[in-house]
């Protein structure tokens, strides 16, 4: 289940109902959304998992083909 929310102090307020019993334990993966003021990156915020998958596939293919790879972002 992917939900979006707003941070308010130490609480994340989600926009949609969770449909989970009160007190349920959950795991949260925090990824800040791209700022809406940048129209180029803003169009990709719904495809973050796809872009991550593509990046991993490209890196895997580069490694298999023995291409020299210089990391372009920190992990």
Secondary structure as a PSIPRED ss2 file (coil, helix, strand):
# PSIPRED VFORMAT (PSIPRED V4.0)

   1 X C   1.000  0.000  0.000
   2 X C   1.000  0.000  0.000
   3 X C   1.000  0.000  0.000
   4 X C   1.000  0.000  0.000
   5 X E   0.000  0.000  1.000
   6 X E   0.000  0.000  1.000
   7 X E   0.000  0.000  1.000
   8 X E   0.000  0.000  1.000
   9 X C   1.000  0.000  0.000
  10 X C   1.000  0.000  0.000
  11 X E   0.000  0.000  1.000
  12 X E   0.000  0.000  1.000
  13 X E   0.000  0.000  1.000
  14 X E   0.000  0.000  1.000
  15 X C   1.000  0.000  0.000
  16 X C   1.000  0.000  0.000
  17 X C   1.000  0.000  0.000
  18 X C   1.000  0.000  0.000
  19 X C   1.000  0.000  0.000
  20 X C   1.000  0.000  0.000
  21 X C   1.000  0.000  0.000
  22 X C   1.000  0.000  0.000
  23 X C   1.000  0.000  0.000
  24 X C   1.000  0.000  0.000
  25 X C   1.000  0.000  0.000
  26 X C   1.000  0.000  0.000
  27 X C   1.000  0.000  0.000
  28 X C   1.000  0.000  0.000
  29 X C   1.000  0.000  0.000
  30 X C   1.000  0.000  0.000
  31 X C   1.000  0.000  0.000
  32 X C   1.000  0.000  0.000
  33 X C   1.000  0.000  0.000
  34 X C   1.000  0.000  0.000
  35 X C   1.000  0.000  0.000
  36 X C   1.000  0.000  0.000
  37 X C   1.000  0.000  0.000
  38 X C   1.000  0.000  0.000
  39 X H   0.000  1.000  0.000
  40 X H   0.000  1.000  0.000
  41 X H   0.000  1.000  0.000
  42 X H   0.000  1.000  0.000
  43 X C   1.000  0.000  0.000
  44 X C   1.000  0.000  0.000
  45 X H   0.000  1.000  0.000
  46 X H   0.000  1.000  0.000
  47 X H   0.000  1.000  0.000
  48 X H   0.000  1.000  0.000
  49 X H   0.000  1.000  0.000
  50 X H   0.000  1.000  0.000
  51 X H   0.000  1.000  0.000
  52 X H   0.000  1.000  0.000
  53 X H   0.000  1.000  0.000
  54 X H   0.000  1.000  0.000
  55 X H   0.000  1.000  0.000
  56 X H   0.000  1.000  0.000
  57 X H   0.000  1.000  0.000
  58 X H   0.000  1.000  0.000
  59 X H   0.000  1.000  0.000
  60 X H   0.000  1.000  0.000
  61 X H   0.000  1.000  0.000
  62 X H   0.000  1.000  0.000
  63 X H   0.000  1.000  0.000
  64 X H   0.000  1.000  0.000
  65 X C   1.000  0.000  0.000
  66 X C   1.000  0.000  0.000
  67 X C   1.000  0.000  0.000
  68 X C   1.000  0.000  0.000
  69 X C   1.000  0.000  0.000
  70 X C   1.000  0.000  0.000
  71 X C   1.000  0.000  0.000
  72 X C   1.000  0.000  0.000
  73 X C   1.000  0.000  0.000
  74 X C   1.000  0.000  0.000
  75 X C   1.000  0.000  0.000
